[in-house]
Amino acid sequence: MSFEPKITAFVCNWCTYAGADLTGTSRIKYQPNVRVLRLPCTGRIDFMLLAKAFARGADGIIVSGCHPNDCHYTSGNYHARRRWMVYRGLMDFMGIDTRRVTFSWVSAAEGARWAELVNEVTTTVRELGPYQDYKELALAGVE
């Protein structure tokens, strides 16, 4: 049996979620491995959400929001980008391969871009194999 990754996507309500919805309504085919969690803004994502996703069995994560200067909350995507720079260092420190987390911008009109992103991330995570270190995160009290 081949490995099929579990990917958790934290997406902005105003842009990426609408883009993902457009992908479906346009009947664009993409990998079914992603579970989408809609948030008001990616600028509100805390590192613990990412760690908990891994602790609960995610093999990969997508964080996607509005393009710069298009944020519904004015600067949320800039906050998300700044946090991502810190998260990368934390992930390295915790021993989490940074290729398992993808940060992107997808607008409401980019349904095809969402499908490409999901397919690319699924392929990358499939090549990396299952994330096995979640047990260590759970033992560390991340759950």
C-alpha positions in Angstrom: 0.0 0.0 0.0 1.4 3.4 -1.0 1.7 6.3 1.5 -1.0 9.0 1.1 -0.1 12.1 3.2 -2.5 14.0 5.5 -2.1 17.7 4.8 -3.7 20.4 6.9 -4.4 23.8 5.3 -4.9 26.9 7.4 -6.4 29.4 5.0 -7.7 33.0 5.0 -11.5 33.3 4.9 -11.5 36.1 2.4 -9.0 35.0 -0.3 -7.6 31.5 -0.2 -10.8 29.9 1.1 -12.7 31.6 -1.7 -10.0 30.5 -4.2 -10.3 26.9 -3.0 -14.1 27.1 -3.4 -13.6 28.4 -6.9 -11.4 25.4 -7.6 -14.3 23.1 -6.7 -17.0 25.1 -8.5 -14.8 25.2 -11.6 -14.4 21.4 -11.3 -10.6 21.7 -11.4 -9.1 18.4 -10.3 -6.6 18.3 -7.5 -5.3 15.8 -4.8 -7.8 15.0 -2.1 -5.2 14.9 0.7 -5.9 18.4 2.1 -8.2 19.2 5.0 -9.0 22.9 5.0 -9.4 25.0 8.2 -10.8 28.4 7.5 -9.6 31.2 9.7 -10.5 34.9 9.6 -6.9 35.8 8.7 -3.6 34.0 8.5 -2.1 36.9 10.5 -3.7 35.3 13.6 -2.0 31.9 13.2 0.1 30.9 16.2 3.0 28.5 16.0 1.2 26.2 18.4 -1.6 25.6 15.7 1.1 24.2 13.4 2.7 22.1 16.1 -0.7 20.7 17.2 -1.5 19.8 13.6 1.8 17.8 13.5 1.1 16.3 16.9 -2.3 15.1 15.7 -0.9 13.3 12.7 -0.5 15.9 9.9 2.3 15.0 7.5 2.4 18.5 5.9 0.8 21.9 6.4 -0.2 24.7 4.0 -0.6 28.3 5.3 -2.2 30.5 2.7 -3.7 34.0 2.7 -4.3 37.1 0.8 -1.7 38.6 -1.5 0.3 41.5 0.0 -1.8 44.8 0.0 -5.0 42.7 -0.4 -5.7 41.8 3.2 -9.2 42.3 4.4 -7.7 43.3 7.8 -5.2 45.7 6.2 -1.9 44.1 7.4 -2.7 40.6 8.5 -0.7 38.9 5.7 2.3 41.0 6.6 2.1 39.8 10.2 1.8 36.2 8.9 4.9 36.6 6.7 6.9 38.0 9.7 5.7 35.1 11.9 6.7 32.6 9.2 10.3 33.8 9.4 10.3 33.1 13.1 8.4 29.8 12.7 11.1 28.5 10.3 13.8 28.9 13.0 11.6 27.3 15.6 10.9 24.4 13.3 14.6 23.9 12.7 15.1 24.0 16.4 12.4 21.3 17.0 13.8 19.1 14.2 10.7 19.6 11.9 11.7 19.6 8.2 10.7 23.0 6.9 9.7 21.4 3.6 6.7 20.1 5.4 5.2 23.6 5.8 4.3 25.7 2.8 3.5 29.4 3.0 1.7 30.9 0.0 -0.6 33.6 -1.3 -3.8 32.6 -3.2 -6.5 35.1 -4.1 -10.2 34.5 -4.5 -9.8 34.5 -8.3 -7.0 31.9 -8.3 -8.7 28.6 -8.2 -6.2 27.0 -10.6 -3.4 28.3 -8.4 -4.9 26.6 -5.4 -5.1 23.3 -7.3 -1.4 23.7 -8.3 -0.4 24.4 -4.8 -2.2 21.4 -3.3 -0.8 19.1 -6.0 2.8 20.5 -5.4 2.6 20.1 -1.6 1.1 16.7 -1.8 3.9 15.5 -4.1 6.6 17.0 -1.9 5.2 15.5 1.3 4.6 12.2 -0.4 8.3 12.1 -1.3 9.3 13.1 2.3 7.3 10.2 3.6 5.1 10.1 6.8 5.9 12.4 9.6 6.8 10.1 12.5 8.0 12.6 15.1 4.5 13.6 16.2 4.8 11.1 19.0 7.7 13.2 20.4 5.6 16.4 20.1 2.7 14.7 22.0 5.0 13.5 24.7 6.4 17.1 25.0 2.8 18.2 25.8 1.9 19.9 22.5 -1.4 18.1 22.2 
